[in-house]
């Protein structure tokens, strides 16, 4: 994993100030979207999200221009979005346009009408579009190493990323609206893709790497794959598809009618129309790039624009930990308790790549107390496994959910179909994290000093809790019960020193 700040929280005086609300209006070839963000700069929350399927790029190949109806729809959408941002008190609105406006003979007409509305539109070049999409992936998957493929209506951007950096990049006129013209012509799409990719010789050295999929069409395609595979975790971000499954996926999409596709959970009707093109292009691209794996990213151009504007000291923060800290600040009762708790239980567990998941569990370990006591464990599991997190894969989500389930009294529980995403040793580890969190919370009552003065250690075959004389009275019946539960789960003898 790249070198990102995980375990140490910045001192208060060095932490970045919380930014005011900001928005991005993205004028794409297929859709126009407004997203309003708020919260911490490293991983801002989406406060509002709306799109209009204007189809600006639909007529480009035939006429070279944006169709009048699409232009009118776009201007109406921009007027609404401009008014919304004013009403919401958004302080900074950034408006960008991509392939359709860039290539259309009447693109300047849309830019002029946007200016009349008070929107200063940045017309991104293909390389700028590619870099922004890649930065979006890196903001959510910091250790991404491969090729980012951002598929839009008018273009496909491919970008090489590694070690947290954007390397080579290229833009191709291979958007879903443009490749529709190849339908029915045998081998036409394959020839078109091969000719276009030949313009980027750096792709030859990048063959065999993972392909990170960005864009609504490919996310929709991933949802179809999830349905076909009966995948138990309905979260598309960091969903992994096997390249060998793509031909079957493409056939399924092409042979299914609209009503059948509407049955796929979370698949919007607006994406069904271009699903066949997206599947056909992916099948060809996987063959050309010899992709080792396909990883879906819910973050792309818009998030990349935000991420690229951040100072480096903020960009290197771990996005999962930053989000969990924010959740703890908003929902928790005891400031800083999660990080202190993590340090207290750390001696029981080897330091490895899962340490950040354990810290995330500790940060979230006090956020479910508002729930009905009968359902706190279930609510905690949902928070961990189904929360709006990034920087965490399916295995990590299940571990985080299990740890929180155990921390809120759910015990080992039953993962059901989710058990296929983790190993038995993973589950045992997460249960132990949860029971250790549960012990620390009960012993300290959420106060800092009892955790600072006490120690939890493994000594031989014993789990030892060392308490100073002034805190001996804290070791009551409830604490003893939780201490014995943790010792039993770790196959150790409980000992109080």
KEFIFI-179946 format. One record per residue (C-alpha): x negated, z negated, y negated. Coordinates in steps of 0.25 Angstrom, whole numbers, plus 2048, in hexadecimal, padded with zeros to 3 digits. Each point is the difference from the previous one (the first is absolute). Layout:
N
<pt X="X" Z="Z" Y="Y"/>
...
// end
This chain:
497
<pt X="800" Z="800" Y="800"/>
<pt X="7FB" Z="803" Y="7F2"/>
<pt X="7FB" Z="7F4" Y="7F8"/>
<pt X="80C" Z="7FB" Y="7F9"/>
<pt X="803" Z="7F2" Y="7FB"/>
<pt X="808" Z="7F8" Y="80A"/>
<pt X="7FD" Z="7F1" Y="802"/>
<pt X="7FC" Z="7FB" Y="7F2"/>
<pt X="80B" Z="800" Y="7F5"/>
<pt X="7FA" Z="803" Y="7F2"/>
<pt X="7FF" Z="7F5" Y="7F6"/>
<pt X="80C" Z="7FF" Y="7F6"/>
<pt X="7F8" Z="804" Y="7F4"/>
<pt X="7FB" Z="80D" Y="808"/>
<pt X="80D" Z="804" Y="806"/>
<pt X="806" Z="80C" Y="7F9"/>
<pt X="80C" Z="7FE" Y="7F8"/>
<pt X="80E" Z="804" Y="805"/>
<pt X="803" Z="80D" Y="7FA"/>
<pt X="80E" Z="803" Y="7F9"/>
<pt X="809" Z="80A" Y="807"/>
<pt X="7FB" Z="80E" Y="802"/>
<pt X="806" Z="80D" Y="805"/>
<pt X="7FC" Z="80D" Y="805"/>
<pt X="809" Z="80D" Y="800"/>
<pt X="7FB" Z="80A" Y="80A"/>
<pt X="805" Z="80E" Y="7FE"/>
<pt X="7FD" Z="806" Y="80E"/>
<pt X="803" Z="80E" Y="806"/>
<pt X="80B" Z="7FA" Y="808"/>
<pt X="805" Z="7F3" Y="7F9"/>
<pt X="7FF" Z="7F9" Y="7F3"/>
<pt X="7FE" Z="7F1" Y="801"/>
<pt X="800" Z="7F4" Y="7F7"/>
<pt X="7F9" Z="7F3" Y="806"/>
<pt X="7FF" Z="7F4" Y="7F7"/>
<pt X="7F6" Z="7F5" Y="804"/>
<pt X="7FE" Z="7F2" Y="7FD"/>
<pt X="7F8" Z="7F4" Y="805"/>
<pt X="7F1" Z="7FE" Y="803"/>
<pt X="7F7" Z="80C" Y="7FC"/>
<pt X="7F9" Z="802" Y="80E"/>
<pt X="80D" Z="802" Y="808"/>
<pt X="80C" Z="801" Y="7F6"/>
<pt X="80E" Z="7FF" Y="805"/>
<pt X="80A" Z="80B" Y="7FF"/>
<pt X="80B" Z="7FC" Y="7F7"/>
<pt X="808" Z="80D" Y="800"/>
<pt X="7FF" Z="80D" Y="807"/>
<pt X="808" Z="80C" Y="7FE"/>
<pt X="7FE" Z="80F" Y="804"/>
<pt X="808" Z="80D" Y="7FC"/>
<pt X="7FE" Z="80C" Y="80A"/>
<pt X="7FE" Z="80A" Y="7F5"/>
<pt X="7F9" Z="80A" Y="809"/>
<pt X="7F7" Z="806" Y="7F4"/>
<pt X="7F7" Z="807" Y="80A"/>
<pt X="80B" Z="807" Y="808"/>
<pt X="800" Z="80D" Y="7F9"/>
<pt X="7F1" Z="801" Y="7FD"/>
<pt X="7FD" Z="80A" Y="80B"/>
<pt X="80B" Z="809" Y="7FD"/>
<pt X="800" Z="800" Y="7F0"/>
<pt X="7F4" Z="7F9" Y="7FC"/>
<pt X="809" Z="7F7" Y="7F7"/>
<pt X="808" Z="7F3" Y="801"/>
<pt X="80F" Z="804" Y="802"/>
<pt X="809" Z="7FD" Y="7F4"/>
<pt X="808" Z="7F6" Y="809"/>
<pt X="7F4" Z="7F8" Y="804"/>
<pt X="7FB" Z="800" Y="7F2"/>
<pt X="80D" Z="7FA" Y="7FB"/>
<pt X="800" Z="7F6" Y="80B"/>
<pt X="7F2" Z="7FC" Y="7FD"/>
<pt X="803" Z="7FE" Y="7F1"/>
<pt X="80C" Z="7F8" Y="803"/>
<pt X="7F8" Z="7F7" Y="809"/>
<pt X="7F5" Z="7FE" Y="7F6"/>
<pt X="80A" Z="7FC" Y="7F5"/>
<pt X="806" Z="7F6" Y="809"/>
<pt X="7F3" Z="7FB" Y="804"/>
<pt X="7FB" Z="7FF" Y="7F2"/>
<pt X="80D" Z="7F8" Y="7FC"/>
<pt X="7FE" Z="7F7" Y="80C"/>
<pt X="7F2" Z="7FC" Y="7FD"/>
<pt X="804" Z="7FD" Y="7F2"/>
<pt X="80C" Z="7F7" Y="805"/>
<pt X="7F7" Z="7F9" Y="80A"/>
<pt X="7F5" Z="7FD" Y="7F5"/>
<pt X="7F5" Z="807" Y="807"/>
<pt X="7F4" Z="800" Y="7F7"/>
<pt X="7F8" Z="80B" Y="806"/>
<pt X="806" Z="80D" Y="806"/>
<pt X="7F6" Z="80A" Y="806"/>
<pt X="806" Z="80E" Y="803"/>
<pt X="7F9" Z="80A" Y="809"/>
<pt X="804" Z="80D" Y="806"/>
<pt X="7FA" Z="807" Y="80C"/>
<pt X="800" Z="80E" Y="807"/>
<pt X="80D" Z="806" Y="7FC"/>
<pt X="7FE" Z="7FE" Y="7F1"/>
<pt X="7F2" Z="803" Y="801"/>
<pt X="802" Z="80E" Y="806"/>
<pt X="80E" Z="804" Y="7FA"/>
<pt X="800" Z="80B" Y="7F5"/>
<pt X="80A" Z="7F7" Y="7F9"/>
<pt X="7FA" Z="7F3" Y="803"/>
<pt X="7FD" Z="7FE" Y="7F1"/>
<pt X="80F" Z="800" Y="7FD"/>
<pt X="802" Z="7F4" Y="808"/>
<pt X="7F4" Z="7F9" Y="7FA"/>
<pt X="805" Z="803" Y="7F2"/>
<pt X="80E" Z="7FB" Y="803"/>
<pt X="7F9" Z="7F3" Y="806"/>
<pt X="7F9" Z="7FF" Y="7F3"/>
<pt X="80D" Z="800" Y="7F8"/>
<pt X="804" Z="7F4" Y="808"/>
<pt X="7F4" Z="7F9" Y="7FC"/>
<pt X="7F9" Z="802" Y="80E"/>
<pt X="7F1" Z="804" Y="7FF"/>
<pt X="7FE" Z="807" Y="80D"/>
<pt X="7F2" Z="801" Y="807"/>
<pt X="7FF" Z="80D" Y="807"/>
<pt X="7F7" Z="7FC" Y="80C"/>
<pt X="7F7" Z="80A" Y="806"/>
<pt X="800" Z="802" Y="80F"/>
<pt X="7F3" Z="7F8" Y="801"/>
<pt X="806" Z="7F5" Y="7F7"/>
<pt X="80C" Z="7FF" Y="809"/>
<pt X="7F7" Z="7FF" Y="80D"/>
<pt X="7F8" Z="7F5" Y="7FA"/>
<pt X="80C" Z="7F8" Y="7FC"/>
<pt X="807" Z="801" Y="80D"/>
<pt X="7F3" Z="7FC" Y="807"/>
<pt X="7FE" Z="7F4" Y="7F7"/>
<pt X="80F" Z="7FC" Y="803"/>
<pt X="7FC" Z="800" Y="80F"/>
<pt X="7F3" Z="7F8" Y="7FD"/>
<pt X="808" Z="7F6" Y="7F8"/>
<pt X="809" Z="7FD" Y="80C"/>
<pt X="7F6" Z="802" Y="80B"/>
<pt X="7F2" Z="7FD" Y="7FB"/>
<pt X="7F9" Z="803" Y="80C"/>
<pt X="805" Z="80E" Y="801"/>
<pt X="7F6" Z="80A" Y="806"/>
<pt X="805" Z="80E" Y="802"/>
<pt X="808" Z="80B" Y="7F9"/>
<pt X="80C" Z="7FD" Y="7F7"/>
<pt X="80A" Z="80A" Y="801"/>
<pt X="80B" Z="800" Y="7F4"/>
<pt X="80B" Z="80A" Y="803"/>
<pt X="809" Z="803" Y="7F5"/>
<pt X="80A" Z="80B" Y="7FD"/>
<pt X="7F6" Z="80A" Y="7FA"/>
<pt X="7F2" Z="7FC" Y="805"/>
<pt X="7F8" Z="7F8" Y="80A"/>
<pt X="7F4" Z="7F8" Y="7FC"/>
<pt X="7F5" Z="7FC" Y="809"/>
<pt X="7F6" Z="7F6" Y="7FD"/>
<pt X="7F5" Z="7F9" Y="807"/>
<pt X="7FF" Z="7F1" Y="7FE"/>
<pt X="7F6" Z="7F6" Y="806"/>
<pt X="7FA" Z="7F2" Y="7FC"/>
<pt X="80B" Z="7FF" Y="7F5"/>
<pt X="7FC" Z="80C" Y="7F9"/>
<pt X="806" Z="80E" Y="7FE"/>
<pt X="7F7" Z="80B" Y="804"/>
<pt X="803" Z="80F" Y="802"/>
<pt X="80E" Z="805" Y="7FC"/>
<pt X="808" Z="80D" Y="7FF"/>
<pt X="80E" Z="805" Y="7FD"/>
<pt X="807" Z="80B" Y="808"/>
<pt X="80D" Z="807" Y="7FD"/>
<pt X="806" Z="7FB" Y="80D"/>
<pt X="80C" Z="7F8" Y="7FC"/>
<pt X="80C" Z="7FF" Y="808"/>
<pt X="808" Z="809" Y="7F6"/>
<pt X="7F5" Z="80A" Y="800"/>
<pt X="7FE" Z="802" Y="80F"/>
<pt X="80F" Z="802" Y="803"/>
<pt X="7FD" Z="80F" Y="7FE"/>
<pt X="7F8" Z="800" Y="80D"/>
<pt X="80C" Z="7FD" Y="808"/>
<pt X="802" Z="809" Y="80C"/>
<pt X="7F3" Z="808" Y="7FE"/>
<pt X="7F7" Z="7FD" Y="80C"/>
<pt X="7F3" Z="7FA" Y="7FD"/>
<pt X="802" Z="801" Y="7F1"/>
<pt X="7FF" Z="7F1" Y="7FD"/>
<pt X="7F4" Z="7FF" Y="808"/>
<pt X="7F9" Z="80B" Y="7F9"/>
<pt X="804" Z="7FB" Y="7F3"/>
<pt X="7FB" Z="7F2" Y="802"/>
<pt X="7F3" Z="805" Y="806"/>
<pt X="7FD" Z="809" Y="7F4"/>
<pt X="803" Z="7F5" Y="7F6"/>
<pt X="7F7" Z="7F5" Y="807"/>
<pt X="7F5" Z="80A" Y="801"/>
<pt X="7FF" Z="7FE" Y="7F1"/>
<pt X="7FB" Z="7F2" Y="802"/>
<pt X="7F4" Z="800" Y="809"/>
<pt X="7FE" Z="7F1" Y="800"/>
<pt X="80C" Z="7FF" Y="809"/>
<pt X="7F7" Z="806" Y="80C"/>
<pt X="7F8" Z="7F3" Y="7FF"/>
<pt X="80C" Z="7F7" Y="7FF"/>
<pt X="807" Z="805" Y="80D"/>
<pt X="804" Z="7F6" Y="80A"/>
<pt X="802" Z="7F5" Y="7F6"/>
<pt X="80E" Z="7F9" Y="7FE"/>
<pt X="80A" Z="807" Y="7F7"/>
<pt X="807" Z="7F7" Y="7F6"/>
<pt X="80E" Z="805" Y="7FE"/>
<pt X="806" Z="7FF" Y="7F1"/>
<pt X="80D" Z="806" Y="7FB"/>
<pt X="80F" Z="7FE" Y="803"/>
<pt X="801" Z="80C" Y="809"/>
<pt X="7F5" Z="7FA" Y="80A"/>
<pt X="806" Z="7F2" Y="7FE"/>
<pt X="80D" Z="806" Y="805"/>
<pt X="7F9" Z="807" Y="80B"/>
<pt X="7FA" Z="7F3" Y="804"/>
<pt X="80E" Z="7F9" Y="801"/>
<pt X="804" Z="80B" Y="80A"/>
<pt X="7F4" Z="7FD" Y="808"/>
<pt X="803" Z="7F1" Y="800"/>
<pt X="80E" Z="803" Y="805"/>
<pt X="7FB" Z="808" Y="80B"/>
<pt X="7F6" Z="7F6" Y="804"/>
<pt X="80A" Z="7F4" Y="7FF"/>
<pt X="7F6" Z="7FA" Y="7F7"/>
<pt X="804" Z="7F1" Y="7FE"/>
<pt X="7FB" Z="7FE" Y="7F2"/>
<pt X="808" Z="808" Y="7F6"/>
<pt X="7F5" Z="800" Y="7F5"/>
<pt X="7FA" Z="80E" Y="7FD"/>
<pt X="7F3" Z="7FB" Y="7F9"/>
<pt X="7F4" Z="801" Y="809"/>
<pt X="808" Z="805" Y="80B"/>
<pt X="7F7" Z="808" Y="80A"/>
<pt X="804" Z="80D" Y="806"/>
<pt X="7F8" Z="806" Y="80C"/>
<pt X="7FC" Z="80E" Y="7FD"/>
<pt X="804" Z="804" Y="80E"/>
<pt X="80F" Z="7FC" Y="7FC"/>
<pt X="801" Z="80A" Y="7F4"/>
<pt X="803" Z="80D" Y="808"/>
<pt X="80C" Z="7F8" Y="807"/>
<pt X="804" Z="7FB" Y="7F2"/>
<pt X="800" Z="80D" Y="7FA"/>
<pt X="808" Z="806" Y="80B"/>
<pt X="80A" Z="7F5" Y="7FF"/>
<pt X="802" Z="801" Y="7F1"/>
<pt X="802" Z="810" Y="801"/>
<pt X="80A" Z="7FF" Y="80B"/>
<pt X="808" Z="7F4" Y="7FA"/>
<pt X="80C" Z="803" Y="7F7"/>
<pt X="802" Z="7F8" Y="7F3"/>
<pt X="80A" Z="7F7" Y="806"/>
<pt X="7F7" Z="7FC" Y="80B"/>
<pt X="7F4" Z="7FD" Y="7F6"/>
<pt X="80A" Z="7F8" Y="7F8"/>
<pt X="800" Z="7F6" Y="80B"/>
<pt X="7F2" Z="7FC" Y="7FE"/>
<pt X="7FF" Z="7F3" Y="7F9"/>
<pt X="7FB" Z="800" Y="7F1"/>
<pt X="7FF" Z="80F" Y="800"/>
<pt X="806" Z="805" Y="7F3"/>
<pt X="808" Z="80D" Y="800"/>
<pt X="7F8" Z="806" Y="7F5"/>
<pt X="7F4" Z="801" Y="809"/>
<pt X="807" Z="806" Y="80C"/>
<pt X="800" Z="80E" Y="7F9"/>
<pt X="7F0" Z="801" Y="800"/>
<pt X="7FE" Z="7F8" Y="80D"/>
<pt X="7FD" Z="80C" Y="808"/>
<pt X="7F6" Z="806" Y="7F6"/>
<pt X="7F9" Z="7F2" Y="800"/>
<pt X="7FF" Z="7FF" Y="80F"/>
<pt X="7FB" Z="80F" Y="802"/>
<pt X="7F5" Z="7FE" Y="7F5"/>
<pt X="7FC" Z="7F2" Y="807"/>
<pt X="7FF" Z="807" Y="80D"/>
<pt X="7F7" Z="80B" Y="7FB"/>
<pt X="7F8" Z="7F6" Y="7F7"/>
<pt X="7FD" Z="7F7" Y="80C"/>
<pt X="7FA" Z="80C" Y="808"/>
<pt X="7F8" Z="804" Y="7F5"/>
<pt X="7FA" Z="7F3" Y="7FC"/>
<pt X="800" Z="7FA" Y="80E"/>
<pt X="805" Z="7F3" Y="7FB"/>
<pt X="7FE" Z="7F4" Y="808"/>
<pt X="80C" Z="7F8" Y="7FC"/>
<pt X="80B" Z="801" Y="7F5"/>
<pt X="802" Z="7F4" Y="7F7"/>
<pt X="80C" Z="800" Y="7F7"/>
<pt X="7FE" Z="7FA" Y="7F2"/>
<pt X="80C" Z="7FC" Y="7F7"/>
<pt X="7F6" Z="800" Y="7F4"/>
<pt X="7FC" Z="80D" Y="7FA"/>
<pt X="7FF" Z="807" Y="7F2"/>
<pt X="808" Z="7F6" Y="7F8"/>
<pt X="7F9" Z="7F3" Y="805"/>
<pt X="7F3" Z="808" Y="7FF"/>
<pt X="802" Z="802" Y="7F1"/>
<pt X="802" Z="7F1" Y="7FF"/>
<pt X="7F4" Z="7FC" Y="809"/>
<pt X="7F7" Z="80A" Y="7F9"/>
<pt X="802" Z="7F9" Y="7F2"/>
<pt X="7FC" Z="7F2" Y="805"/>
<pt X="7F2" Z="7FA" Y="7FE"/>
<pt X="7F7" Z="800" Y="80C"/>
<pt X="801" Z="7F1" Y="801"/>
<pt X="80F" Z="801" Y="802"/>
<pt X="7FF" Z="80C" Y="809"/>
<pt X="7F8" Z="7F9" Y="80B"/>
<pt X="80A" Z="7F5" Y="802"/>
<pt X="807" Z="800" Y="80E"/>
<pt X="80E" Z="805" Y="7FD"/>
<pt X="806" Z="7F8" Y="80B"/>
<pt X="7FA" Z="7F3" Y="7FB"/>
<pt X="803" Z="804" Y="7F2"/>
<pt X="80F" Z="802" Y="804"/>
<pt X="801" Z="7F3" Y="808"/>
<pt X="7FA" Z="7F8" Y="7F4"/>
<pt X="80A" Z="806" Y="7F7"/>
<pt X="80B" Z="7FC" Y="80A"/>
<pt X="7FB" Z="7F2" Y="802"/>
<pt X="7FF" Z="7FE" Y="7F0"/>
<pt X="80F" Z="805" Y="7FF"/>
<pt X="806" Z="7F9" Y="80D"/>
<pt X="7F7" Z="7F5" Y="804"/>
<pt X="801" Z="7F1" Y="7FB"/>
<pt X="7F1" Z="7FC" Y="800"/>
<pt X="7F6" Z="809" Y="7F8"/>
<pt X="7F3" Z="803" Y="807"/>
<pt X="805" Z="7F9" Y="80C"/>
<pt X="7FF" Z="80D" Y="809"/>
<pt X="7F1" Z="802" Y="7FE"/>
<pt X="7FD" Z="7F1" Y="801"/>
<pt X="808" Z="800" Y="80D"/>
<pt X="7F8" Z="80C" Y="805"/>
<pt X="7F3" Z="7F9" Y="7FE"/>
<pt X="805" Z="7F4" Y="807"/>
<pt X="803" Z="807" Y="80D"/>
<pt X="7F5" Z="80A" Y="7FF"/>
<pt X="7F7" Z="7F8" Y="809"/>
<pt X="809" Z="802" Y="80C"/>
<pt X="7FF" Z="80F" Y="800"/>
<pt X="7F4" Z="80A" Y="800"/>
<pt X="7FE" Z="808" Y="7F4"/>
<pt X="803" Z="80E" Y="803"/>
<pt X="809" Z="80B" Y="7FA"/>
<pt X="80C" Z="7F9" Y="803"/>
<pt X="7FC" Z="7F5" Y="7F6"/>
<pt X="807" Z="807" Y="7F5"/>
<pt X="80D" Z="800" Y="808"/>
<pt X="7FF" Z="7F1" Y="802"/>
<pt X="7FE" Z="7FE" Y="7F1"/>
<pt X="80C" Z="809" Y="7FD"/>
<pt X="808" Z="7F7" Y="80A"/>
<pt X="7FB" Z="7F3" Y="7F9"/>
<pt X="804" Z="806" Y="7F2"/>
<pt X="80E" Z="803" Y="805"/>
<pt X="801" Z="7F3" Y="808"/>
<pt X="808" Z="7FA" Y="7F5"/>
<pt X="809" Z="80B" Y="7FB"/>
<pt X="80C" Z="7FE" Y="80A"/>
<pt X="804" Z="7F2" Y="7FC"/>
<pt X="80C" Z="805" Y="7F8"/>
<pt X="806" Z="806" Y="80D"/>
<pt X="80B" Z="7F9" Y="808"/>
<pt X="7F8" Z="7F6" Y="809"/>
<pt X="807" Z="806" Y="80C"/>
<pt X="7FA" Z="80E" Y="7FD"/>
<pt X="7F3" Z="7FD" Y="7F9"/>
<pt X="7F8" Z="805" Y="80C"/>
<pt X="807" Z="80D" Y="801"/>
<pt X="7FF" Z="802" Y="7F1"/>
<pt X="7F2" Z="7FD" Y="801"/>
<pt X="7FE" Z="80A" Y="80B"/>
<pt X="807" Z="80B" Y="7F8"/>
<pt X="7F7" Z="7FD" Y="7F4"/>
<pt X="7F4" Z="802" Y="807"/>
<pt X="803" Z="80C" Y="809"/>
<pt X="80A" Z="807" Y="7F7"/>
<pt X="7FB" Z="7FC" Y="7F2"/>
<pt X="7FC" Z="80B" Y="7F6"/>
<pt X="7F1" Z="7FF" Y="803"/>
<pt X="7F5" Z="80A" Y="800"/>
<pt X="7F2" Z="7FE" Y="806"/>
<pt X="806" Z="7FC" Y="80D"/>
<pt X="803" Z="808" Y="80D"/>
<pt X="80B" Z="7FE" Y="80A"/>
<pt X="7F7" Z="7F6" Y="808"/>
<pt X="7FD" Z="7F8" Y="7F4"/>
<pt X="80F" Z="7FF" Y="7FC"/>
<pt X="804" Z="7FB" Y="80D"/>
<pt X="7F5" Z="7F5" Y="800"/>
<pt X="803" Z="7FC" Y="7F2"/>
<pt X="80F" Z="7FF" Y="804"/>
<pt X="7FD" Z="7F8" Y="80C"/>
<pt X="7F7" Z="7F6" Y="7F9"/>
<pt X="80B" Z="7FE" Y="7F5"/>
<pt X="80A" Z="7FE" Y="80B"/>
<pt X="7F8" Z="7F5" Y="807"/>
<pt X="7FD" Z="7FA" Y="7F3"/>
<pt X="80E" Z="7FE" Y="7FD"/>
<pt X="803" Z="7FA" Y="80D"/>
<pt X="804" Z="80C" Y="809"/>
<pt X="7F5" Z="7FD" Y="80A"/>
<pt X="7FB" Z="80C" Y="808"/>
<pt X="80D" Z="807" Y="7FF"/>
<pt X="803" Z="80E" Y="806"/>
<pt X="7FB" Z="80D" Y="7F9"/>
<pt X="809" Z="809" Y="809"/>
<pt X="7FC" Z="80E" Y="7FE"/>
<pt X="7F6" Z="7FD" Y="7F6"/>
<pt X="7F7" Z="7FA" Y="80B"/>
<pt X="7FC" Z="80E" Y="803"/>
<pt X="7F8" Z="800" Y="7F3"/>
<pt X="7F7" Z="7F4" Y="803"/>
<pt X="7F8" Z="7FA" Y="80B"/>
<pt X="803" Z="7F2" Y="807"/>
<pt X="7F4" Z="7FB" Y="7FA"/>
<pt X="804" Z="804" Y="7F2"/>
<pt X="80D" Z="7F9" Y="801"/>
<pt X="7F9" Z="7F3" Y="805"/>
<pt X="7F7" Z="801" Y="7F4"/>
<pt X="80C" Z="802" Y="7F6"/>
<pt X="807" Z="7F4" Y="806"/>
<pt X="7F4" Z="7F7" Y="7FF"/>
<pt X="7FF" Z="804" Y="7F1"/>
<pt X="80F" Z="7FD" Y="7FE"/>
<pt X="7FF" Z="7F2" Y="807"/>
<pt X="7F3" Z="7FD" Y="7F8"/>
<pt X="807" Z="804" Y="7F3"/>
<pt X="80C" Z="7F7" Y="804"/>
<pt X="7F7" Z="7F4" Y="803"/>
<pt X="7F9" Z="801" Y="7F2"/>
<pt X="80D" Z="801" Y="7F8"/>
<pt X="806" Z="7F4" Y="807"/>
<pt X="7F3" Z="7F8" Y="7FF"/>
<pt X="7FE" Z="803" Y="7F1"/>
<pt X="80E" Z="801" Y="7FB"/>
<pt X="7FB" Z="80C" Y="7F8"/>
<pt X="7F6" Z="7F8" Y="7F8"/>
<pt X="7F2" Z="804" Y="7FF"/>
<pt X="7F8" Z="7F3" Y="802"/>
<pt X="804" Z="7FD" Y="80E"/>
<pt X="7FB" Z="80D" Y="805"/>
<pt X="7F3" Z="7FF" Y="7F7"/>
<pt X="7FD" Z="7F2" Y="806"/>
<pt X="803" Z="803" Y="80F"/>
<pt X="7FA" Z="809" Y="80A"/>
<pt X="805" Z="808" Y="80C"/>
<pt X="7F5" Z="803" Y="80A"/>
<pt X="7FE" Z="804" Y="80F"/>
<pt X="7F7" Z="7F7" Y="807"/>
<pt X="7FD" Z="803" Y="80E"/>
<pt X="80D" Z="800" Y="807"/>
<pt X="807" Z="7F8" Y="7F5"/>
<pt X="808" Z="804" Y="7F3"/>
<pt X="7FB" Z="7F6" Y="7F6"/>
<pt X="808" Z="7FC" Y="7F4"/>
<pt X="7F7" Z="7F7" Y="7F7"/>
<pt X="807" Z="7F8" Y="7F5"/>
<pt X="7FA" Z="7F6" Y="7F6"/>
<pt X="805" Z="7F2" Y="800"/>
<pt X="808" Z="802" Y="7F4"/>
<pt X="808" Z="80B" Y="806"/>
<pt X="802" Z="7FA" Y="80E"/>
<pt X="80F" Z="7FD" Y="7FC"/>
<pt X="802" Z="80F" Y="7FF"/>
<pt X="7FF" Z="801" Y="80F"/>
<pt X="80F" Z="7FD" Y="803"/>
<pt X="808" Z="804" Y="80C"/>
<pt X="803" Z="80E" Y="7FB"/>
<pt X="7F2" Z="803" Y="7FD"/>
<pt X="7FC" Z="7FB" Y="80E"/>
<pt X="80A" Z="809" Y="807"/>
<pt X="7FB" Z="80C" Y="7F8"/>
<pt X="7F2" Z="7FC" Y="803"/>
<pt X="803" Z="7FF" Y="80F"/>
<pt X="807" Z="80E" Y="800"/>
<pt X="7F4" Z="806" Y="7FA"/>
<pt X="7F6" Z="7FA" Y="809"/>
<pt X="809" Z="804" Y="80C"/>
<pt X="801" Z="80E" Y="7FB"/>
<pt X="7F0" Z="801" Y="7FF"/>
<pt X="7FE" Z="7F9" Y="80E"/>
<pt X="7F9" Z="7F4" Y="7FA"/>
<pt X="802" Z="7F1" Y="800"/>
<pt X="805" Z="7FA" Y="7F3"/>
<pt X="7F7" Z="7F6" Y="7F9"/>
<pt X="801" Z="7F9" Y="7F3"/>
<pt X="7F3" Z="7FB" Y="7FA"/>
// end
